[in-house]
Amino acid sequence: MATIEQLSNALINADKAGDTEAARALAAEISRMRAAPSPAPEQQPAPANVQPAGPVDARDNLGGKIDAVGRGLADTLSFGTADEITAQMRSGPMSVQRPPEDYYSRGIYAGDYNPLGAIARTLNAPFASDTKNEDFNRALAEERDTDESDSRNRTAQRLTGQILGAVGGGTGLAKAGLSGTANAIKAGKGLAGVTKASAVEGAILGGAQGFGSGEELQGRAQGLGTGVFLGAGMGAALPSVATAVGGAVKGMSAPLMAPFQPAKYTDRALSTYLRRSGKTPEQIASIMRSATDDGQNMYTIADAMGNAGQRALVPAVRTPNDARQHIVEQLLRRQQGQPQRLANALAEGFDAPQTAERTTNALTSARDTEANRLYGAARGQATPVNVTPILETIDQTLSPGVNQIARPRDNIAHDSIEGALARVRGMISDGRSQVTDFDTLFRTKLDLDDMVKRAEAQGAGNRAHYLSQVQRRIDEVLEEASPVYREANDTFARRSRVIDSVAEGHAAKSGRVRSDDSISQFSGMTPEQQQAFRVGYSDPIIADVESAAMGPATNRARSLTTPKFEQEFQAFAAPGRAQQLGNRIGRENRMFETSNAAMGNSRTADNLADIEDMSNFDPAIMANLLTGNWKQAAITGVRQAFNAGKGLPPRVVERVGRTLMETDPERALQALESVRDNRVGRDQLRALILSSLLNGSNAGQARISP
């Protein structure tokens, strides 16, 4: 077969010869041969194990891999719109497609004299481009081809970038306070609250990713719906899954790691108890300071925490550890001092440092001393007395007995009332003469006072009634004879009513007296009477507290928390001391509850713990080793190691127990603040991780929609 070169020479010769047809034929053949592919040169057959070379990937280098990471990062952070943003930048970030010429004559621009068209044309002119749409579509296609190539050929690099974008985006949202999941965790909400917030956030992020990853309006709408649905589901499931996985990991690692990191696991345990207590370290320290100010400096962190602290103290007492004996002794010693603390609290709360008997004796002595002075002054200034009004009052009962005295008509004896009145009458008149001396009548008055008291003590109420009428008449006569006597009498009566208030307070303590009645009675008293009432009221209560049975299982504060006492203590306490008294009694109750929770109830748990503690010293291991039974010795050792690994080790329990028994408010605040800071740090880390996982999961699953 002739070559192209040979045909070209023949074409030249035919043209020189003027052979037109031959020249045309040769030219056509040359054109055909040039258009046809050239035959491949002869090659040696390739070895069987050598693959033919494919097309070369221009991005298969370090620069392309780095760019793939950056593209994955941008894709996640932009919610799938990085390709559109890049295409816009490449086709002119500020340019827009030039509209048709008649565009500015239609719609709102219509009208020959409408200036809107001219304004719009002028504003669009600097940005209008005839090829904007073509340039954007071409750039977008190239960007998506590159992303698709990275997804196939540089999967690890693109996925790394997407993960970094998810972590960075989630962390940024959490730190900026825009992550609902992170905010729920920081607020201390439970699993239900975090799950709800995560579902809402997942729906928002999923919808944004789905919308940004779609194409055109229909695709974006579909991506939005799919993203919202999948994002909400992923967000709702993620907290539970993370909690389950975290709990499983902690459960397996804690027994192994806690012996080597006791401080870390102590803080973790205390953090849990602090959260359950619902109190902040500042609140707990403030509670302890108040207790110290009220003389209860044995109040501990466990007491201030409430039920959470009490339950936390149980393992420290019920399981073998080095702090167990110290804690038990501290609780026992504290409970033994409860009677003295309560008695002191009641004495100070009611301002009653002395017993009712001593107070009564002191008040009586003071009254009598004052009365002697005042009555002495009254006798010194007295004028003769006129006892006629007294005799008339007596004769109203004795008539016609008075005639019997002068002219007896029968032998009928006096009754007890007549006999008492006749005796008084005989002391001031013999029927012919009358007493006129003030001192004599005053002594008669003192004798009559004793008669009234005896009648009242004997239950002779009627006799006391008649004698009291005469008593009042004598006082009136004495007051008329000496103006100072009235002052002395009023003072004596006032002091006597104060003394009587002690007995009234003692009676009010009885359960047979309603609190409403005793409070009403107390409210009508003078300040002096109220103070005497407090002494009489508190004295038997203090006696009951001091005489109650001894023992750590006896709570003397419990009897002081009845509804009757709660109302009366608030009403009867010394001014400004009701709140303090209630607080001190409440703390004594709390301290007993703490001791009882830790040491009370059945001793079975203590016994089992002691037995298990002693079982660790198993002589079977040594016996098996000495007899050469290596297998059985190893099995026994592994079993004991497994038993020792259950739960928290003694070192952690010991540290928890010692911290809970801290009584110094400042050291307690320092310890709990450290615990809180560690918990906050862990919560923040957990929030960042969950937010990042949520962001990353939506970045991946939203791609299902387009």
C-alpha positions as CSV (number, residue, x, y, z in Angstrom):
1,M,0.0,0.0,0.0
2,A,1.3,3.4,-1.0
3,T,2.1,5.9,1.7
4,I,0.9,9.5,1.9
5,E,4.3,10.6,0.8
6,Q,4.2,8.5,-2.3
7,L,0.7,9.7,-3.2
8,S,1.8,13.3,-2.7
9,N,4.6,12.8,-5.3
10,A,2.1,11.2,-7.7
11,L,-0.3,14.1,-7.2
12,I,2.5,16.6,-8.1
13,N,3.3,14.7,-11.3
14,A,-0.4,14.4,-12.3
15,D,-0.8,18.1,-11.8
16,K,2.2,18.9,-14.0
17,A,0.8,16.6,-16.6
18,G,-2.6,18.3,-16.5
19,D,-4.4,15.1,-15.6
20,T,-7.2,16.7,-13.5
21,E,-9.2,13.6,-12.7
22,A,-6.1,11.7,-11.5
23,A,-5.1,14.7,-9.4
24,R,-8.6,14.8,-7.8
25,A,-8.5,11.1,-7.0
26,L,-5.1,11.3,-5.5
27,A,-6.0,14.3,-3.3
28,A,-9.2,12.5,-2.0
29,E,-7.1,9.5,-1.1
30,I,-4.6,11.6,0.7
31,S,-7.4,13.3,2.7
32,R,-8.9,10.0,3.6
33,M,-5.6,8.6,4.7
34,R,-4.9,11.6,6.8
35,A,-8.4,11.5,8.5
36,A,-8.0,7.8,9.3
37,P,-6.1,6.8,12.5
38,S,-2.6,5.9,12.1
39,P,-1.8,2.3,12.5
40,A,-0.2,1.5,15.8
41,P,3.5,0.7,15.6
42,E,4.5,-2.8,16.1
43,Q,5.0,-3.5,19.8
44,Q,6.1,-6.4,21.9
45,P,3.3,-8.0,23.7
46,A,3.0,-6.6,27.3
47,P,3.7,-9.0,30.1
48,A,0.6,-10.6,31.6
49,N,1.0,-9.0,35.0
50,V,1.3,-5.4,33.7
51,Q,-2.0,-3.3,33.6
52,P,-2.5,-0.7,31.0
53,A,-2.0,2.8,32.3
54,G,-5.2,4.8,33.0
55,P,-5.7,8.6,32.8
56,V,-3.5,10.6,35.2
57,D,-5.4,12.4,38.1
58,A,-3.9,15.9,38.4
59,R,-5.1,16.2,42.0
60,D,-3.4,13.0,43.2
61,N,-0.6,14.9,45.0
62,L,0.0,16.6,48.3
63,G,-1.6,19.9,47.2
64,G,-4.7,18.1,46.0
65,K,-5.1,16.2,49.2
66,I,-4.7,19.3,51.3
67,D,-7.3,21.0,49.1
68,A,-9.6,18.0,49.5
69,V,-9.4,18.5,53.3
70,G,-10.2,22.2,52.9
71,R,-13.2,21.5,50.6
72,G,-14.6,18.9,53.1
73,L,-14.2,21.4,55.9
74,A,-15.9,24.2,53.9
75,D,-18.7,21.9,52.8
76,T,-19.7,21.1,56.4
77,L,-19.3,24.6,57.8
78,S,-21.4,26.1,54.9
79,F,-24.2,23.5,55.3
80,G,-23.5,22.2,51.8
81,T,-23.4,25.5,49.9
82,A,-19.6,25.8,49.5
83,D,-19.8,24.7,45.8
84,E,-22.4,27.5,45.0
85,I,-20.4,30.1,47.0
86,T,-17.2,29.2,45.1
87,A,-18.9,29.2,41.7
88,Q,-20.3,32.6,42.5
89,M,-16.9,33.9,43.4
90,R,-15.3,32.4,40.2
91,S,-18.0,33.8,37.9
92,G,-17.8,37.3,39.4
93,P,-18.9,37.8,43.0
94,M,-20.8,41.0,42.3
95,S,-22.0,40.2,38.7
96,V,-25.5,39.3,37.7
97,Q,-26.9,38.1,34.4
98,R,-27.9,41.0,32.1
99,P,-31.7,41.0,31.6
100,P,-33.3,41.4,28.2
101,E,-33.6,44.9,26.9
102,D,-37.3,45.1,27.2
103,Y,-37.0,44.0,30.9
104,Y,-36.9,47.6,32.0
105,S,-40.2,48.3,30.2
106,R,-42.3,45.7,31.9
107,G,-43.9,45.3,35.3
108,I,-43.1,48.0,37.8
109,Y,-40.9,49.6,35.2
110,A,-43.6,50.0,32.5
111,G,-44.5,53.5,31.3
112,D,-42.9,55.9,29.0
113,Y,-42.2,58.4,31.8
114,N,-41.5,55.8,34.6
115,P,-38.1,56.7,36.1
116,L,-37.8,53.3,37.8
117,G,-36.6,51.7,34.6
118,A,-33.9,54.2,34.1
119,I,-32.8,53.9,37.8
120,A,-32.7,50.1,37.7
121,R,-30.8,50.1,34.4
122,T,-28.3,52.5,35.8
123,L,-27.8,50.6,39.0
124,N,-27.5,47.2,37.3
125,A,-25.1,48.4,34.6
126,P,-21.8,48.1,36.6
127,F,-22.7,44.5,37.6
128,A,-24.5,43.2,34.4
129,S,-22.8,40.4,32.5
130,D,-24.0,38.7,29.3
131,T,-22.3,35.4,30.3
132,K,-23.0,35.4,34.1
133,N,-25.3,32.3,34.0
134,E,-23.1,30.4,31.7
135,D,-20.0,31.2,33.7
136,F,-21.7,30.3,37.0
137,N,-23.1,27.0,35.7
138,R,-19.7,26.1,34.2
139,A,-17.9,26.9,37.4
140,L,-20.5,25.1,39.5
141,A,-20.2,22.0,37.3
142,E,-16.4,22.0,37.7
143,E,-16.6,22.4,41.5
144,R,-19.1,19.5,41.8
145,D,-16.9,17.4,39.5
146,T,-13.9,18.1,41.8
147,D,-15.9,17.3,44.9
148,E,-17.2,14.1,43.4
149,S,-13.6,13.2,42.4
150,D,-12.4,13.8,45.9
151,S,-15.2,11.7,47.3
152,R,-14.1,8.8,45.2
153,N,-10.3,9.2,45.1
154,R,-9.5,11.1,48.3
155,T,-12.2,9.9,50.6
156,A,-10.1,9.9,53.7
157,Q,-9.0,13.5,53.2
158,R,-12.5,14.8,52.3
159,L,-14.0,12.9,55.3
160,T,-11.3,14.4,57.6
161,G,-12.2,17.9,56.5
162,Q,-15.9,17.2,57.0
163,I,-15.2,15.9,60.5
164,L,-13.1,18.9,61.3
165,G,-15.8,21.1,60.1
166,A,-18.4,19.3,62.2
167,V,-16.2,19.5,65.3
168,G,-15.4,23.2,64.7
169,G,-19.0,24.1,63.9
170,G,-20.4,22.3,66.8
171,T,-17.8,23.7,69.2
172,G,-18.4,27.2,67.9
173,L,-22.1,26.9,68.3
174,A,-21.7,25.6,71.9
175,K,-19.2,28.3,72.9
176,A,-21.3,31.0,71.4
177,G,-24.4,29.7,73.4
178,L,-26.2,28.9,70.2
179,S,-26.4,25.1,70.7
180,G,-29.6,24.1,72.4
181,T,-28.1,20.7,73.4
182,A,-25.0,22.3,75.0
183,N,-27.2,24.8,76.8
184,A,-29.4,22.0,78.2
185,I,-26.4,20.2,79.5
186,K,-24.9,23.3,81.1
187,A,-28.2,24.0,82.7
188,G,-28.1,20.6,84.4
189,K,-31.2,19.2,82.7
190,G,-31.8,15.5,82.8
191,L,-31.7,13.1,79.9
192,A,-35.2,14.0,78.8
193,G,-34.4,17.7,78.7
194,V,-31.2,17.2,76.8
195,T,-32.9,14.8,74.3
196,K,-35.6,17.3,73.6
197,A,-33.1,20.1,73.0
198,S,-31.0,17.8,70.8
199,A,-33.9,16.8,68.7
200,V,-34.8,20.4,68.0
201,E,-31.2,21.3,67.2
202,G,-30.9,18.2,65.0
203,A,-34.0,19.2,63.1
204,I,-32.6,22.7,62.5
205,L,-29.1,21.6,61.5
206,G,-30.5,18.7,59.4
207,G,-32.9,21.0,57.6
208,A,-30.1,23.5,56.9
209,Q,-27.8,20.8,55.5
210,G,-30.5,19.3,53.4
211,F,-31.5,22.6,52.0
212,G,-28.0,23.6,51.2
213,S,-27.1,20.2,49.6
214,G,-30.0,20.2,47.2
215,E,-30.2,21.5,43.7
216,E,-32.9,23.8,42.3
217,L,-36.1,24.6,44.2
218,Q,-37.6,21.1,44.2
219,G,-34.4,19.4,45.3
220,R,-33.8,21.9,48.1
221,A,-37.4,21.5,49.4
222,Q,-37.0,17.8,49.4
223,G,-33.6,18.1,51.1
224,L,-35.1,20.4,53.7
225,G,-37.9,18.0,54.6
226,T,-35.6,14.9,54.6
227,G,-33.0,16.8,56.6
228,V,-35.5,17.9,59.3
229,F,-36.8,14.4,59.7
230,L,-33.5,12.7,59.8
231,G,-31.9,15.4,61.9
232,A,-34.6,15.3,64.6
233,G,-34.4,11.5,64.8
234,M,-30.6,11.6,65.0
235,G,-30.7,14.3,67.6
236,A,-33.2,12.5,69.7
237,A,-31.2,9.3,69.7
238,L,-27.8,10.7,70.2
239,P,-28.0,11.7,73.9
240,S,-29.3,8.3,74.9
241,V,-26.7,6.5,72.9
242,A,-23.9,8.7,74.2
243,T,-25.1,8.2,77.8
244,A,-25.3,4.5,77.4
245,V,-21.9,4.2,75.8
246,G,-20.4,6.6,78.4
247,G,-22.0,4.7,81.2
248,A,-20.8,1.4,80.0
249,V,-17.2,2.7,79.5
250,K,-17.2,4.3,83.0
251,G,-18.7,1.2,84.6
252,M,-16.0,-1.0,83.1
253,S,-13.1,1.4,83.7
254,A,-14.0,2.8,87.1
255,P,-13.1,-0.2,89.3
256,L,-9.8,-0.5,87.4
257,M,-8.8,3.1,87.3
258,A,-10.2,4.4,90.6
259,P,-7.5,2.9,92.8
260,F,-4.9,4.8,90.8
261,Q,-6.8,8.1,90.5
262,P,-8.7,8.4,93.8
263,A,-8.9,12.2,93.7
264,K,-10.5,12.2,90.3
265,Y,-13.1,9.6,91.2
266,T,-13.7,11.2,94.5
267,D,-14.5,14.5,92.8
268,R,-16.7,12.7,90.4
269,A,-18.7,11.0,93.2
270,L,-19.0,14.2,95.1
271,S,-20.1,16.0,92.0
272,T,-23.0,13.6,91.6
273,Y,-24.1,14.1,95.2
274,L,-23.7,17.9,94.9
275,R,-25.9,17.9,91.8
276,R,-28.5,15.7,93.5
277,S,-28.6,18.0,96.5
278,G,-29.8,20.9,94.3
279,K,-27.5,23.3,96.2
280,T,-24.5,25.2,95.1
281,P,-21.2,25.2,97.1
282,E,-21.9,28.8,98.2
283,Q,-25.3,27.8,99.5
284,I,-23.9,24.8,101.4
285,A,-21.1,27.0,102.9
286,S,-23.7,29.6,103.9
287,I,-25.8,26.9,105.7
288,M,-22.7,25.7,107.6
289,R,-21.7,29.3,108.6
290,S,-25.2,29.9,110.0
291,A,-24.9,26.7,112.0
292,T,-21.6,27.8,113.3
293,D,-23.0,31.2,114.3
294,D,-25.8,29.5,116.2
295,G,-23.4,27.3,118.2
296,Q,-23.7,24.2,116.1
297,N,-20.2,24.0,114.6
298,M,-20.5,20.2,114.3
299,Y,-22.8,20.7,111.3
300,T,-21.2,18.9,108.3
301,I,-21.4,19.0,104.5
302,A,-23.5,15.8,104.5
303,D,-26.0,17.6,106.8
304,A,-26.1,20.7,104.6
305,M,-26.7,18.6,101.5
306,G,-29.8,17.0,102.9
307,N,-30.9,13.6,101.8
308,A,-28.3,13.4,99.1
309,G,-25.5,13.9,101.6
310,Q,-27.0,11.5,104.0
311,R,-27.2,8.8,101.4
312,A,-23.7,9.5,100.2
313,L,-22.4,8.9,103.8
314,V,-23.9,5.4,103.9
315,P,-21.1,3.7,101.9
316,A,-18.5,5.4,104.0
317,V,-20.0,3.8,107.1
318,R,-21.3,0.6,105.7
319,T,-18.2,-0.5,103.8
320,P,-14.7,-1.2,105.2
321,N,-12.3,1.7,104.8
322,D,-9.8,3.7,106.9
323,A,-12.2,6.6,107.6
324,R,-15.1,4.4,108.8
325,Q,-14.2,4.4,112.5
326,H,-13.5,8.1,112.6
327,I,-16.9,8.9,111.0
328,V,-18.8,6.6,113.3
329,E,-17.1,8.0,116.4
330,Q,-17.8,11.6,115.2
331,L,-21.5,10.8,114.6
332,L,-21.9,9.1,118.0
333,R,-20.1,11.8,119.9
334,R,-22.2,14.5,118.2
335,Q,-25.5,12.7,118.9
336,Q,-24.6,12.3,122.6
337,G,-24.3,16.1,122.9
338,Q,-27.8,16.7,121.5
339,P,-29.5,17.1,124.9
340,Q,-27.2,19.8,126.1
341,R,-27.4,21.6,122.7
342,L,-31.2,21.5,122.7
343,A,-31.5,22.6,126.3
344,N,-29.2,25.5,125.6
345,A,-31.1,26.4,122.4
346,L,-34.4,26.4,124.4
347,A,-33.0,28.4,127.3
348,E,-31.6,31.0,124.9
349,G,-34.6,31.0,122.6
350,F,-37.0,31.7,125.5
351,D,-34.5,33.8,127.4
352,A,-34.9,31.4,130.4
353,P,-31.5,30.7,131.9
354,Q,-33.1,29.7,135.2
355,T,-35.7,27.1,136.2
356,A,-39.3,28.0,136.9
357,E,-38.9,27.4,140.6
358,R,-35.8,29.6,140.9
359,T,-37.5,32.3,138.8
360,T,-40.6,32.2,141.0
361,N,-38.6,32.4,144.2
362,A,-36.6,35.3,142.9
363,L,-39.7,37.1,141.8
364,T,-41.5,36.5,145.1
365,S,-38.5,37.7,147.1
366,A,-38.3,40.8,145.0
367,R,-42.0,41.5,145.4
368,D,-42.0,41.0,149.1
369,T,-39.0,43.3,149.6
370,E,-40.6,46.0,147.5
371,A,-43.9,45.5,149.3
372,N,-42.4,45.8,152.7
373,R,-40.8,49.1,151.7
374,L,-44.0,50.5,150.2
375,Y,-46.3,49.2,152.9
376,G,-43.9,50.6,155.5
377,A,-44.2,54.0,153.9
378,A,-48.0,53.6,153.8
379,R,-48.2,52.9,157.5
380,G,-46.1,55.8,158.3
381,Q,-48.4,58.2,156.5
382,A,-51.7,56.6,157.6
383,T,-54.6,58.2,159.4
384,P,-57.2,56.3,161.6
385,V,-59.3,53.8,159.7
386,N,-63.0,53.4,159.5
387,V,-64.0,49.7,159.5
388,T,-67.7,50.3,159.3
389,P,-67.9,49.4,155.6
390,I,-66.1,46.2,156.3
391,L,-68.5,45.2,159.1
392,E,-71.5,46.0,156.9
393,T,-70.1,43.7,154.1
394,I,-69.6,40.9,156.7
395,D,-73.0,41.4,158.3
396,Q,-74.8,41.0,155.0
397,T,-73.9,37.4,155.3
398,L,-74.0,37.0,159.1
399,S,-77.3,38.8,159.8
400,P,-79.2,37.9,161.8
401,G,-76.2,36.1,163.2
402,V,-74.9,39.4,164.5
403,N,-77.9,39.5,166.8
404,Q,-77.1,36.0,167.9
405,I,-73.8,37.2,169.1
406,A,-75.5,39.9,171.3
407,R,-78.6,37.9,172.2
408,P,-78.2,34.2,171.4
409,R,-81.6,32.5,170.6
410,D,-80.5,29.0,169.7
411,N,-77.5,26.7,169.6
412,I,-77.3,26.3,165.8
413,A,-73.6,26.4,164.8
414,H,-72.0,28.5,162.0
415,D,-71.2,26.9,158.7
416,S,-67.7,27.2,157.4
417,I,-68.4,30.5,155.5
418,E,-70.1,32.1,158.5
419,G,-67.3,30.8,160.8
420,A,-64.6,32.4,158.6
421,L,-66.5,35.7,158.3
422,A,-67.1,35.7,162.1
423,R,-63.5,35.2,162.7
424,V,-62.6,38.2,160.5
425,R,-65.3,40.3,162.2
426,G,-64.0,39.4,165.6
427,M,-60.5,40.7,164.6
428,I,-61.9,44.2,163.9
429,S,-64.8,44.6,166.3
430,D,-66.1,43.1,169.6
431,G,-69.6,44.4,169.1
432,R,-69.0,47.4,171.2
433,S,-65.8,48.9,169.8
434,Q,-64.0,48.9,166.5
435,V,-60.4,48.9,165.3
436,T,-59.2,52.3,164.2
437,D,-55.4,51.6,164.0
438,F,-54.1,51.2,160.5
439,D,-51.4,48.7,161.5
440,T,-53.9,46.5,163.2
441,L,-56.3,46.5,160.2
442,F,-53.3,45.8,157.9
443,R,-52.3,42.7,159.9
444,T,-55.9,41.6,159.7
445,K,-55.7,42.0,155.9
446,L,-52.5,39.8,155.9
447,D,-54.3,37.2,157.9
448,L,-57.3,37.4,155.6
449,D,-55.0,36.9,152.6
450,D,-53.7,33.7,154.1
451,M,-57.3,32.5,154.7
452,V,-58.2,33.2,151.1
453,K,-55.2,31.2,149.8
454,R,-56.0,28.3,152.2
455,A,-59.6,28.2,151.0
456,E,-58.5,28.1,147.4
457,A,-56.0,25.4,148.1
458,Q,-58.6,23.3,149.9
459,G,-61.1,23.7,147.0
460,A,-63.5,25.8,149.1
461,G,-64.3,28.1,146.3
462,N,-67.4,29.6,148.0
463,R,-65.6,30.4,151.2
464,A,-62.8,32.0,149.2
465,H,-65.4,34.0,147.3
466,Y,-67.0,35.5,150.4
467,L,-63.6,36.2,152.0
468,S,-62.4,37.9,148.8
469,Q,-65.3,40.3,149.0
470,V,-64.2,41.3,152.5
471,Q,-60.6,41.4,151.4
472,R,-61.4,44.0,148.7
473,R,-63.4,46.1,151.2
474,I,-60.4,46.1,153.6
475,D,-58.1,47.3,150.8
476,E,-60.5,50.1,150.0
477,V,-60.6,51.2,153.7
478,L,-56.8,51.1,153.9
479,E,-56.4,53.1,150.7
480,E,-58.7,55.8,152.1
481,A,-56.6,56.0,155.2
482,S,-53.2,56.1,153.3
483,P,-52.8,57.3,149.7
484,V,-49.4,55.6,149.5
485,Y,-51.1,52.3,150.3
486,R,-52.9,52.3,146.9
487,E,-49.5,52.5,145.2
488,A,-48.1,49.7,147.4
489,N,-51.2,47.6,146.8
490,D,-51.1,48.1,143.0
491,T,-47.4,47.3,142.9
492,F,-47.9,44.1,145.0
493,A,-50.8,43.0,142.7
494,R,-48.8,43.7,139.6
495,R,-45.8,41.7,140.9
496,S,-48.1,38.9,142.0
497,R,-49.6,38.7,138.5
498,V,-46.1,38.4,137.0
499,I,-45.4,35.5,139.5
500,D,-48.6,33.8,138.6
501,S,-47.6,34.0,134.9
502,V,-44.9,31.4,135.6
503,A,-47.5,28.9,136.5
504,E,-49.7,29.9,133.6
505,G,-46.8,29.2,131.2
506,H,-46.2,25.8,132.8
507,A,-49.8,24.9,132.3
508,A,-49.7,26.1,128.6
509,K,-47.1,23.4,127.8
510,S,-49.7,20.7,128.4
511,G,-51.2,19.0,125.3
512,R,-54.6,19.6,126.8
513,V,-54.3,23.3,126.2
514,R,-54.9,24.4,122.7
515,S,-52.2,26.5,121.1
516,D,-54.7,29.1,119.9
517,D,-55.9,29.6,123.5
518,S,-52.4,29.9,125.0
519,I,-51.2,32.2,122.2
520,S,-54.2,34.5,122.8
521,Q,-53.5,34.5,126.5
522,F,-49.9,35.3,126.0
523,S,-50.7,38.1,123.6
524,G,-52.8,39.9,126.3
525,M,-49.9,39.9,128.9
526,T,-47.5,42.7,129.7
527,P,-43.8,42.2,128.7
528,E,-42.9,41.3,132.3
529,Q,-45.7,38.7,132.5
530,Q,-44.7,37.3,129.0
531,Q,-41.1,36.8,130.2
532,A,-42.3,35.0,133.3
533,F,-44.7,32.9,131.1
534,R,-41.7,31.9,128.8
535,V,-39.8,30.6,131.9
536,G,-42.7,28.6,133.1
537,Y,-43.4,27.3,129.5
538,S,-39.9,26.3,128.6
539,D,-38.8,24.8,132.0
540,P,-40.8,21.5,131.6
541,I,-39.8,21.2,128.0
542,I,-36.1,21.5,128.9
543,A,-36.6,19.0,131.7
544,D,-38.2,16.5,129.2
545,V,-35.3,16.9,126.8
546,E,-32.7,16.4,129.5
547,S,-34.4,13.4,131.0
548,A,-35.0,11.5,127.8
549,A,-33.3,8.1,127.4
550,M,-29.7,8.3,126.2
551,G,-28.5,6.6,123.1
552,P,-27.6,7.3,119.4
553,A,-31.1,6.1,118.3
554,T,-32.9,8.7,120.4
555,N,-33.9,11.9,118.7
556,R,-34.9,14.4,121.4
557,A,-35.5,17.1,118.8
558,R,-38.3,15.2,117.2
559,S,-40.8,15.9,120.0
560,L,-40.2,19.6,119.5
561,T,-41.5,19.6,116.0
562,T,-45.1,18.9,116.6
563,P,-47.6,21.4,115.1
564,K,-48.5,22.7,118.6
565,F,-44.9,23.4,119.5
566,E,-44.1,24.9,116.1
567,Q,-46.9,27.5,116.5
568,E,-46.2,28.2,120.2
569,F,-42.4,28.5,119.8
570,Q,-42.8,31.1,117.1
571,A,-45.2,33.1,119.4
572,F,-43.6,32.6,122.8
573,A,-39.9,32.9,121.9
574,A,-38.0,35.9,123.1
575,P,-38.1,38.9,120.7
576,G,-35.9,38.3,117.7
577,R,-35.0,34.7,118.6
578,A,-37.9,32.7,117.1
579,Q,-36.1,32.1,113.7
580,Q,-32.9,31.1,115.3
581,L,-34.6,28.7,117.7
582,G,-36.5,27.0,114.8
583,N,-33.2,26.7,112.8
584,R,-31.3,25.1,115.7
585,I,-34.1,22.6,116.3
586,G,-34.3,21.8,112.6
587,R,-30.5,21.3,112.4
588,E,-30.6,18.9,115.4
589,N,-33.3,16.9,113.5
590,R,-31.2,16.9,110.4
591,M,-28.0,15.8,112.2
592,F,-30.0,12.9,113.8
593,E,-31.3,11.9,110.4
594,T,-27.8,11.9,109.0
595,S,-26.5,9.7,111.9
596,N,-29.5,7.4,111.6
597,A,-29.2,7.0,107.8
598,A,-25.5,6.1,108.2
599,M,-25.6,3.9,111.2
600,G,-29.2,3.0,112.0
601,N,-31.5,0.3,110.9
602,S,-30.3,-3.2,110.3
603,R,-26.7,-4.2,111.0
604,T,-26.8,-6.9,108.3
605,A,-25.1,-4.6,105.8
606,D,-22.2,-4.0,108.3
607,N,-21.8,-7.6,109.0
608,L,-21.7,-8.6,105.4
609,A,-19.2,-5.9,104.6
610,D,-17.0,-7.1,107.5
611,I,-17.2,-10.7,106.4
612,E,-16.3,-9.7,102.8
613,D,-13.4,-7.6,104.1
614,M,-12.1,-10.6,106.1
615,S,-12.6,-12.9,103.2
616,N,-9.9,-11.1,101.3
617,F,-7.4,-12.7,103.6
618,D,-8.1,-16.2,102.1
619,P,-5.5,-18.8,103.3
620,A,-6.6,-21.0,100.4
621,I,-4.3,-19.1,98.0
622,M,-1.2,-19.8,100.1
623,A,-2.3,-23.4,100.7
624,N,-2.7,-24.0,97.0
625,L,0.6,-22.5,96.2
626,L,2.4,-24.6,98.8
627,T,0.8,-27.8,97.5
628,G,1.6,-27.0,93.9
629,N,-2.0,-26.4,92.8
630,W,-1.1,-23.3,90.7
631,K,-4.3,-23.4,88.7
632,Q,-6.6,-23.3,91.7
633,A,-4.5,-20.6,93.3
634,A,-4.7,-18.5,90.2
635,I,-8.5,-18.9,89.9
636,T,-8.9,-17.9,93.6
637,G,-6.7,-14.9,93.1
638,V,-8.7,-13.7,90.0
639,R,-12.0,-14.2,91.9
640,Q,-10.8,-12.0,94.8
641,A,-9.4,-9.4,92.4
642,F,-12.8,-9.3,90.7
643,N,-14.6,-8.9,94.0
644,A,-12.2,-6.1,95.0
645,G,-12.8,-4.3,91.8
646,K,-16.6,-4.1,92.2
647,G,-17.8,-0.6,93.0
648,L,-15.5,2.2,94.2
649,P,-12.3,1.2,96.0
650,P,-11.9,1.9,99.8
651,R,-9.5,4.8,99.1
652,V,-12.2,6.7,97.1
653,V,-14.9,5.8,99.7
654,E,-12.6,7.1,102.4
655,R,-12.0,10.4,100.7
656,V,-15.7,10.9,100.0
657,G,-16.5,10.2,103.7
658,R,-13.9,12.5,105.1
659,T,-15.1,15.3,102.8
660,L,-18.7,14.8,103.7
661,M,-17.8,15.0,107.4
662,E,-16.1,18.4,107.0
663,T,-17.4,21.0,109.5
664,D,-15.4,24.1,108.5
665,P,-17.4,26.2,106.1
666,E,-14.4,27.7,104.3
667,R,-12.7,24.4,103.7
668,A,-16.0,23.0,102.6
669,L,-16.5,25.8,100.1
670,Q,-13.0,25.3,98.7
671,A,-13.5,21.5,98.3
672,L,-16.9,21.8,96.7
673,E,-15.9,24.6,94.4
674,S,-13.1,22.4,93.1
675,V,-15.7,19.6,92.6
676,R,-18.0,22.0,90.8
677,D,-15.3,23.3,88.5
678,N,-14.4,19.8,87.5
679,R,-18.0,18.9,86.9
680,V,-18.6,22.1,84.9
681,G,-15.5,21.3,82.8
682,R,-16.8,17.8,82.2
683,D,-20.2,19.1,81.3
684,Q,-18.7,21.6,78.9
685,L,-16.7,18.9,77.2
686,R,-19.7,16.7,77.0
687,A,-21.7,19.5,75.5
688,L,-19.0,20.2,72.9
689,I,-18.8,16.5,72.0
690,L,-22.5,16.1,71.7
691,S,-22.9,19.3,69.7
692,S,-20.0,18.3,67.4
693,L,-21.5,14.8,66.9
694,L,-24.9,16.3,66.2
695,N,-23.4,18.7,63.7
696,G,-21.3,16.0,62.0
697,S,-24.2,13.5,61.8
698,N,-26.4,16.0,60.1
699,A,-23.6,16.9,57.7
700,G,-23.5,13.3,56.6
701,Q,-27.1,12.2,56.7
702,A,-28.5,15.3,55.0
703,R,-26.8,14.1,51.8
704,I,-29.4,11.4,51.5
705,S,-32.0,13.9,50.4
706,P,-30.4,15.1,47.1
